[in-house]
Structure formats: structure tokens, C-alpha cells
């Protein structure tokens, strides 16, 4: 079963445009709190995004968006009791 997409997730998930801006601001050397203020997001959201989606070469918006989509699309496991 895939998670519900659409209205419920729009404000919760970062958009591709936000991820691109995050990558540019991070490459410019801005702090996570400054980035969060500029994007209008919580600093914890920015911290989690960077922790989950930063690769060896740094943060890339396209690969981060693909990884986030892949994680969100996994099916939930059924509990057999």
C-alpha cells in the first residue's frame, strides 16, 4: 500500500524548488537556521533533509528528491498476528 499523495502532503514535504534553493544556500555556506528562515521552514526540517539526503559529494537537489520519493513510496508491511 502506497502512502497517500496529494493534498495531505503538500505542506509537509519539501518541493523540488525548495530542495534546489536549499542546495544553493548550503553551497554558499549558510547555516541551517539561516536557510530555514529563508525557506520559511523549521530548522529541524532542514537538518533532517540534509542528514537523510546528503551524499559523499554534497547535497544535490535532484538526487535528494529522488531518494525522498523512493522512501515515501515503499509499501507498508502487514502485521500478521
trRosetta pair geometry for C-beta under 8 A, 3 or more apart (Angstrom, degrees):
i j d omega theta_ij theta_ji phi_ij phi_ji
1 75 5.8 103 36 -150 42 84
1 76 5.4 -29 60 33 97 99
2 5 7.5 -25 137 -19 115 102
2 73 5.9 -19 -135 -150 105 64
2 75 6.6 -55 -69 -95 53 67
3 9 7.7 89 132 -66 116 140
3 72 5.8 -87 43 178 134 81
3 73 7.4 -114 26 -100 92 32
3 76 7.9 98 -64 -39 77 107
4 8 5.7 39 106 43 120 135
4 9 7.2 172 101 -27 75 111
5 9 6.0 -54 -137 29 49 139
5 72 8.0 93 -86 142 98 127
6 9 6.7 89 52 28 32 94
6 10 7.4 -35 150 -40 32 97
7 10 6.2 -42 -151 -5 29 116
8 12 7.6 -5 144 4 62 128
9 12 5.2 -79 -152 49 53 111
9 13 5.2 18 167 -4 97 115
10 13 7.3 -68 -134 41 13 89
13 68 7.1 137 -158 159 113 133
13 72 7.6 1 -103 -81 142 154
14 18 4.4 -128 -166 89 91 128
14 19 5.4 109 132 -57 124 85
14 22 7.3 -9 -165 -20 148 143
14 41 7.5 -5 -93 -92 98 156
14 45 7.4 143 -58 164 106 113
14 49 6.0 43 -13 -107 150 141
14 68 7.5 -87 53 -140 97 175
15 18 4.7 99 52 7 75 101
15 19 7.1 -137 97 -4 42 87
16 19 5.5 -54 -149 37 35 113
16 20 6.4 39 151 -22 66 101
16 61 6.5 94 -168 164 70 112
16 65 5.1 22 -106 -102 87 150
17 20 5.7 -50 -150 33 32 112
17 21 6.5 29 153 -14 64 105
18 21 5.7 -55 -147 40 33 109
18 22 6.1 40 151 -24 65 106
18 39 5.7 83 -149 -149 102 124
18 41 7.6 90 -166 -37 136 137
19 22 5.4 -50 -145 34 32 117
19 23 6.5 35 155 -20 63 103
19 49 7.5 -148 -110 -175 86 133
19 61 4.0 132 125 -141 98 91
19 64 5.3 -171 -161 88 132 126
19 65 5.5 -173 50 -61 167 95
20 23 5.8 -54 -152 34 31 112
20 24 6.5 27 153 -15 64 107
20 61 4.2 15 -81 -97 56 171
21 24 5.7 -55 -148 38 34 111
21 25 6.2 29 157 -15 68 109
21 38 7.6 -145 153 121 122 116
21 39 6.5 149 101 -93 128 103
22 25 6.0 -59 -143 41 27 107
22 26 6.1 26 158 -18 64 111
22 35 6.1 74 -131 -176 72 131
22 39 6.7 7 -75 -67 88 147
22 46 6.8 -172 -133 -134 121 93
22 49 6.7 -43 -180 117 165 143
22 50 7.7 -144 166 -69 123 90
22 59 7.0 -83 121 142 97 144
22 61 7.1 134 58 -93 91 98
23 26 5.8 -56 -142 38 27 110
23 27 6.2 26 158 -18 63 108
23 58 7.9 99 -149 138 93 104
23 59 5.0 -153 -112 112 83 102
23 60 6.4 56 -123 -127 144 23
23 61 4.6 -104 -12 -45 140 93
23 64 7.6 -169 -64 8 115 141
24 27 5.8 -56 -146 37 28 110
24 28 6.4 28 153 -19 62 108
25 28 5.6 -55 -149 36 33 113
25 30 4.6 -43 171 38 90 135
25 34 7.5 -158 175 107 124 96
25 35 4.7 141 115 -110 140 100
25 38 6.5 174 -109 66 155 151
26 29 7.8 70 176 -56 32 15
26 30 6.6 -84 -88 53 32 83
26 35 6.6 12 -64 -83 75 150
26 50 7.0 155 -107 -107 149 122
26 58 7.8 163 116 -177 121 104
26 59 5.5 31 78 43 154 139
27 58 7.2 64 -90 171 91 145
27 59 7.8 -134 -51 58 85 97
30 34 4.5 -118 -178 88 105 126
30 35 5.3 129 111 -57 121 86
30 38 7.6 -6 163 0 161 141
31 34 4.6 94 55 8 82 102
31 35 6.9 -145 94 -5 43 87
32 35 5.6 -55 -147 38 33 112
32 36 6.2 37 153 -23 66 106
32 43 5.5 90 129 -156 101 90
32 46 4.8 162 -165 109 91 125
32 47 5.5 52 -171 -71 153 77
32 50 7.0 -103 -105 3 115 147
33 36 5.5 -50 -145 34 32 114
33 37 6.5 34 154 -19 63 103
33 43 5.0 -12 -99 -103 66 128
34 37 5.8 -52 -150 34 32 112
34 38 6.4 29 153 -17 64 107
35 38 5.8 -59 -149 39 31 110
35 39 6.1 14 159 -6 68 112
35 46 5.3 137 95 -142 115 151
36 39 6.2 -65 -141 47 26 100
36 41 5.1 -103 -147 81 73 77
36 42 6.1 -41 -159 133 128 16
36 43 4.2 -98 -24 -81 166 57
36 45 6.9 126 -121 56 106 93
36 46 4.6 -117 -72 -11 92 137
37 40 7.7 27 -179 -71 27 36
39 46 7.2 140 41 -79 139 114
41 45 4.6 -98 166 72 117 138
41 46 6.0 129 98 -46 123 91
42 45 4.5 102 62 -4 85 102
42 46 7.4 -156 95 -1 50 82
43 46 5.6 -55 -152 38 40 111
43 47 6.1 43 151 -22 70 106
44 47 5.4 -51 -143 37 34 116
44 48 6.2 35 157 -18 66 104
45 48 6.0 -55 -148 37 27 108
45 49 6.3 29 153 -20 62 109
46 49 5.7 -54 -146 36 30 114
46 50 6.3 25 157 -14 65 107
47 50 6.1 -61 -149 39 27 106
47 51 6.2 24 155 -18 65 111
48 51 5.7 -58 -142 39 30 111
48 52 6.0 18 164 -12 67 113
49 52 6.3 -63 -142 42 22 102
49 53 5.9 -29 177 25 61 120
49 64 7.1 51 180 -173 91 132
50 53 6.9 -79 -125 55 18 81
50 54 5.3 25 -178 -39 64 119
50 59 6.1 -57 -128 -85 78 137
51 54 6.9 -32 -110 14 12 108
52 67 7.3 176 141 122 93 127
52 68 7.4 83 118 -86 129 85
52 71 7.9 -48 177 -19 130 166
53 59 6.6 66 108 -135 91 88
53 63 7.3 156 -175 108 95 81
53 64 3.6 70 168 -129 140 92
53 67 5.4 165 -118 69 91 136
53 68 6.4 -25 -81 -48 132 95
54 58 6.6 -59 -156 -175 92 30
54 59 4.8 -51 -107 -77 82 81
54 64 7.8 11 -66 -90 40 111
55 58 7.0 -5 64 55 73 27
55 59 7.6 140 21 -94 69 32
55 60 6.7 -20 25 15 118 103
55 63 6.3 -16 -21 112 135 149
57 60 7.2 25 87 -34 110 114
59 64 6.3 18 -166 -54 82 135
60 63 4.5 54 82 24 112 106
60 64 6.2 174 83 -15 53 90
61 64 5.6 -60 -141 40 27 113
61 65 6.1 28 161 -21 65 107
62 65 6.0 -53 -148 34 27 110
62 66 6.5 24 154 -16 61 108
63 66 5.6 -54 -147 39 35 112
63 67 6.2 36 155 -19 68 106
64 67 5.8 -55 -145 37 29 109
64 68 6.3 28 157 -17 64 108
65 68 5.9 -55 -145 38 29 110
65 69 6.3 29 155 -19 63 108
66 69 5.8 -56 -147 37 29 111
66 70 6.3 31 155 -21 64 108
67 70 5.6 -54 -146 36 31 113
67 71 6.4 29 156 -17 65 105
68 71 5.9 -54 -147 37 31 109
68 72 6.3 25 156 -16 65 110
69 72 5.9 -60 -145 40 29 108
69 73 6.1 23 158 -20 65 115
70 73 6.0 -64 -145 36 26 108
70 74 7.4 46 156 -47 59 88
71 74 6.4 -34 -163 -9 35 111
